[in-house]
Amino acid sequence: MDEYNVILSKEAANDMSAIYDYILEISGTQQIAMAQFNRIADAINTLNTMPKRISIMDNPYCKANQLRQLLVDNYSVIYTIRHNDVFIARVLYSASDIVTKLPTLTILI
């Protein structure tokens, strides 16, 4: 089985930090914020094997950039695969209008 390098973009790292901060603010509990952060991070780490198990999103922009959406609780991990690298572009709240945010993504090649 092939192993992939998982690379987190600066935007995705900022998204993760913002998610932690938001949950900490609304819950007032570091344990709850860290638990959500860890669930997302653990799901991202699973992409080092079989990242193609998630299909490409059904949108012209997504198809052109081969963007995939891994759902983790209420969040979407948006990523693409290039050779043996999985590039995590963003981690977004799933209820937001993700498709309108996609053309602003910087896809690493």
C-alpha positions in Angstrom: 0.0 0.0 0.0 1.4 3.4 -1.0 2.1 5.9 1.7 1.4 9.6 1.0 3.0 12.7 2.6 0.3 14.9 4.2 1.1 18.6 3.9 -1.0 21.2 5.7 -1.2 24.6 4.0 -0.8 27.8 6.0 -4.5 28.5 5.5 -5.5 25.1 6.8 -3.3 25.5 9.9 -4.9 28.9 10.5 -8.3 27.3 10.0 -7.5 24.7 12.6 -6.4 27.3 15.1 -9.5 29.4 14.5 -11.7 26.3 15.0 -10.0 25.6 18.3 -10.3 29.3 19.4 -14.0 29.4 18.4 -14.9 26.2 20.3 -12.9 27.3 23.3 -14.8 30.6 23.3 -18.3 29.1 23.0 -17.7 26.2 25.3 -15.3 27.8 27.8 -13.5 24.4 28.0 -10.1 23.6 26.6 -10.9 19.8 26.7 -13.8 20.3 24.3 -11.9 22.5 22.0 -8.9 20.1 22.0 -11.1 17.1 21.4 -12.6 18.6 18.2 -9.1 19.8 17.1 -7.8 16.2 17.6 -10.7 14.6 15.8 -10.0 16.7 12.7 -6.2 16.2 13.0 -6.7 12.4 13.3 -8.9 12.4 10.3 -6.3 14.4 8.3 -3.6 11.9 9.3 -5.6 9.0 7.9 -5.1 10.6 4.4 -1.5 9.2 4.4 -3.0 6.0 3.1 -5.7 5.6 0.5 -6.5 9.4 0.1 -8.4 8.6 -3.1 -11.1 6.8 -1.1 -12.8 10.2 -1.1 -14.2 11.2 -4.4 -13.6 14.5 -6.2 -16.2 17.1 -5.4 -18.9 17.6 -8.0 -18.3 21.1 -9.1 -16.4 22.4 -12.2 -13.8 24.2 -10.2 -13.3 21.2 -7.9 -13.1 18.8 -10.8 -10.5 21.0 -12.6 -8.4 21.1 -9.4 -9.2 17.6 -8.2 -10.4 18.8 -4.9 -11.8 16.3 -2.4 -13.9 16.9 0.8 -13.3 14.8 3.9 -16.2 15.3 6.4 -15.2 15.4 10.1 -18.2 16.2 12.4 -19.3 19.6 11.2 -16.1 20.4 9.3 -14.8 19.8 5.8 -11.2 19.1 5.1 -10.6 20.2 1.5 -7.6 18.6 -0.1 -6.0 17.5 -3.4 -3.5 14.8 -4.3 -0.3 15.5 -6.3 2.0 12.5 -6.9 2.6 11.1 -3.4 1.6 14.3 -1.6 -1.8 15.1 -0.1 -2.1 18.9 0.2 -4.7 20.1 2.8 -5.9 23.4 1.4 -8.5 24.4 4.0 -10.5 23.1 6.9 -13.9 24.8 6.8 -17.2 24.7 8.7 -19.4 22.5 6.5 -22.5 24.6 6.9 -20.8 27.6 5.3 -20.9 28.1 1.5 -17.7 26.2 0.8 -18.1 26.3 -3.0 -17.9 30.1 -3.0 -14.7 30.0 -1.0 -12.9 27.5 -3.3 -11.8 29.8 -6.1 -9.7 31.7 -3.5 -7.7 28.6 -2.6 -4.1 28.4 -3.5 -3.4 24.9 -4.7 0.1 23.7 -4.1 1.7 21.8 -7.0 
